[in-house]
């Protein structure tokens, strides 16, 4: 039973998450040789103050 955790910045709509879940589930099920019902996904939303890339908070990148 594969589980995928997706961390992303806050602000995605439920429809966007539905599409992501559908596509990720399809790929995992196909490549892992399991059924779709066995694939679980959790979305972890973080604020731009809680996420950094290259040592810089996303919040600070947005200010430029």
LINMOGI-V242203 format. One record per backbone hydrogen bond with DSSP energy under -1.0 kcal/mol. NH is the residue of the N-H (numbers start at 0). CO is the residue of the C=O. If there is no record, write none. Layout:
nh->NH co->CO
nh->NH co->CO
//
This chain:
nh->3 co->39
nh->5 co->41
nh->7 co->43
nh->9 co->45
nh->16 co->12
nh->17 co->13
nh->18 co->14
nh->19 co->15
nh->20 co->16
nh->21 co->17
nh->22 co->18
nh->23 co->19
nh->24 co->20
nh->25 co->21
nh->26 co->22
nh->27 co->23
nh->28 co->24
nh->29 co->25
nh->30 co->26
nh->31 co->27
nh->33 co->28
nh->37 co->34
nh->38 co->35
nh->39 co->1
nh->41 co->3
nh->43 co->5
nh->45 co->7
nh->49 co->46
nh->52 co->55
nh->55 co->52
nh->57 co->50
nh->58 co->47
nh->60 co->56
nh->61 co->57
//
